[in-house]
Amino acid sequence: MDVSVAGLIGAAIGLYIGWLDYGILNGLLSAAVEKNKRKGGGFAVRHEPVLRKLVFILPIAGFPVIGYLAAKQLVG
């Protein structure tokens, strides 16, 4: 398997974008959980641990893979 420099740069950029996206999604999830706690429960409160894991894993793992593949395809 060939590892390209362009792909690694794309993966690094994807990791940074994933980290930013994680911060945004984590803030939105926290706000939704607080809002639902005040109302007496809800989907976000019941499934908070699973949602927190998904919010962490998908952007942090997904964006670097997409960045690597996109950069590798663009360069050739």
Contacts in CASP RR format, 6 or more apart in sequence:
PFRMAT RR
TARGET T0000
AUTHOR 0000-0000-0000
METHOD contacts of the structure
MODEL  1
MDVSVAGLIGAAIGLYIGWLDYGILNGLLSAAVEKNKRKGGGFAVRHEPV
LRKLVFILPIAGFPVIGYLAAKQLVG
4 71 0 8 1.000
4 72 0 8 1.000
4 75 0 8 1.000
6 71 0 8 1.000
6 72 0 8 1.000
6 74 0 8 1.000
6 75 0 8 1.000
7 67 0 8 1.000
7 68 0 8 1.000
7 69 0 8 1.000
7 71 0 8 1.000
7 72 0 8 1.000
7 75 0 8 1.000
8 68 0 8 1.000
9 71 0 8 1.000
10 64 0 8 1.000
10 67 0 8 1.000
10 68 0 8 1.000
10 70 0 8 1.000
10 71 0 8 1.000
11 64 0 8 1.000
11 65 0 8 1.000
11 67 0 8 1.000
11 68 0 8 1.000
11 71 0 8 1.000
12 64 0 8 1.000
13 67 0 8 1.000
13 71 0 8 1.000
14 63 0 8 1.000
14 64 0 8 1.000
14 66 0 8 1.000
14 67 0 8 1.000
15 60 0 8 1.000
15 63 0 8 1.000
15 64 0 8 1.000
17 59 0 8 1.000
17 63 0 8 1.000
18 59 0 8 1.000
18 60 0 8 1.000
18 62 0 8 1.000
18 63 0 8 1.000
18 64 0 8 1.000
19 59 0 8 1.000
19 60 0 8 1.000
21 59 0 8 1.000
21 63 0 8 1.000
22 55 0 8 1.000
22 56 0 8 1.000
22 59 0 8 1.000
22 60 0 8 1.000
25 55 0 8 1.000
25 59 0 8 1.000
26 52 0 8 1.000
26 55 0 8 1.000
26 56 0 8 1.000
29 44 0 8 1.000
29 48 0 8 1.000
29 51 0 8 1.000
29 52 0 8 1.000
29 55 0 8 1.000
32 44 0 8 1.000
33 44 0 8 1.000
33 45 0 8 1.000
33 48 0 8 1.000
36 42 0 8 1.000
36 43 0 8 1.000
36 44 0 8 1.000
36 45 0 8 1.000
37 45 0 8 1.000
44 51 0 8 1.000
END
